[in-house]
Amino acid sequence: VPKGAFYVFPKIDNARNDGKDDRKFVLDLLRSTGVLTVHGSGFGAAYGSGHFRIVYLPQENVLEQAMDKLEEFVGRSGK
């Protein structure tokens, strides 16, 4: 049973994201890939806007699949 977790809070590149806010980004990511993240503005507008949060708690194979889907999604966003 985990006693803690690691988190990543990446910044969304608005130029590659068609100017969508962080809430729209995470909803589009979820609908397109099934990968659930949390919009950064939910942690406060001053520091969280334009970011999203990923938790590194699942099994390694699940994380690898999720990161592959995220990479593909972000790659499509820039085209």
One Martini backbone bead per residue (centre of mass of N, CA, C, O) as a GRO file, in nm:
protein
   79
    1VAL     BB    1   0.093   0.038   0.026
    2PRO     BB    2   0.092   0.350  -0.024
    3LYS     BB    3   0.251   0.656   0.135
    4GLY     BB    4   0.264   0.799  -0.154
    5ALA     BB    5   0.341   1.056  -0.408
    6PHE     BB    6   0.388   1.163  -0.737
    7TYR     BB    7   0.421   1.482  -0.907
    8VAL     BB    8   0.316   1.663  -1.200
    9PHE     BB    9   0.336   2.023  -1.340
   10PRO     BB   10   0.273   2.102  -1.635
   11LYS     BB   11   0.305   2.311  -1.898
   12ILE     BB   12   0.109   2.466  -2.134
   13ASP     BB   13   0.135   2.508  -2.476
   14ASN     BB   14  -0.049   2.741  -2.636
   15ALA     BB   15   0.061   2.725  -2.926
   16ARG     BB   16  -0.008   2.399  -2.933
   17ASN     BB   17  -0.324   2.453  -2.797
   18ASP     BB   18  -0.502   2.682  -2.927
   19GLY     BB   19  -0.550   2.849  -2.644
   20LYS     BB   20  -0.632   2.661  -2.436
   21ASP     BB   21  -0.726   2.582  -2.145
   22ASP     BB   22  -0.673   2.359  -1.889
   23ARG     BB   23  -0.957   2.240  -1.886
   24LYS     BB   24  -0.978   2.174  -2.188
   25PHE     BB   25  -0.731   1.998  -2.208
   26VAL     BB   26  -0.820   1.767  -2.009
   27LEU     BB   27  -1.084   1.698  -2.156
   28ASP     BB   28  -0.961   1.629  -2.430
   29LEU     BB   29  -0.774   1.410  -2.325
   30LEU     BB   30  -0.991   1.224  -2.208
   31ARG     BB   31  -1.167   1.186  -2.464
   32SER     BB   32  -0.925   1.087  -2.655
   33THR     BB   33  -0.762   0.871  -2.428
   34GLY     BB   34  -0.846   0.828  -2.104
   35VAL     BB   35  -0.673   1.042  -1.961
   36LEU     BB   36  -0.632   1.139  -1.625
   37THR     BB   37  -0.636   1.470  -1.513
   38VAL     BB   38  -0.553   1.793  -1.369
   39HIS     BB   39  -0.635   2.106  -1.344
   40GLY     BB   40  -0.449   2.372  -1.233
   41SER     BB   41  -0.675   2.584  -1.150
   42GLY     BB   42  -0.773   2.398  -0.905
   43PHE     BB   43  -0.504   2.522  -0.734
   44GLY     BB   44  -0.504   2.800  -0.864
   45ALA     BB   45  -0.472   3.072  -1.068
   46ALA     BB   46  -0.188   3.194  -1.020
   47TYR     BB   47  -0.025   2.891  -1.056
   48GLY     BB   48  -0.220   2.682  -1.233
   49SER     BB   49  -0.255   2.816  -1.479
   50GLY     BB   50  -0.151   2.630  -1.760
   51HIS     BB   51  -0.185   2.353  -1.612
   52PHE     BB   52  -0.110   2.007  -1.512
   53ARG     BB   53  -0.182   1.698  -1.336
   54ILE     BB   54   0.028   1.423  -1.239
   55VAL     BB   55   0.014   1.093  -1.121
   56TYR     BB   56   0.267   0.850  -0.979
   57LEU     BB   57   0.095   0.558  -0.881
   58PRO     BB   58   0.074   0.362  -1.080
   59GLN     BB   59   0.166   0.133  -1.261
   60GLU     BB   60   0.411   0.127  -1.492
   61ASN     BB   61   0.240   0.027  -1.739
   62VAL     BB   62   0.021   0.246  -1.710
   63LEU     BB   63   0.205   0.493  -1.734
   64GLU     BB   64   0.321   0.431  -2.011
   65GLN     BB   65   0.054   0.442  -2.164
   66ALA     BB   66  -0.025   0.731  -2.080
   67MET     BB   67   0.230   0.873  -2.196
   68ASP     BB   68   0.185   0.788  -2.486
   69LYS     BB   69  -0.090   0.930  -2.516
   70LEU     BB   70   0.007   1.213  -2.443
   71GLU     BB   71   0.217   1.242  -2.667
   72GLU     BB   72   0.018   1.211  -2.899
   73PHE     BB   73  -0.173   1.442  -2.827
   74VAL     BB   74   0.039   1.672  -2.834
   75GLY     BB   75   0.132   1.619  -3.125
   76ARG     BB   76  -0.149   1.686  -3.252
   77SER     BB   77  -0.183   1.982  -3.142
   78GLY     BB   78   0.073   2.097  -3.328
   79LYS     BB   79  -0.085   2.049  -3.632
   0.00000   0.00000   0.00000
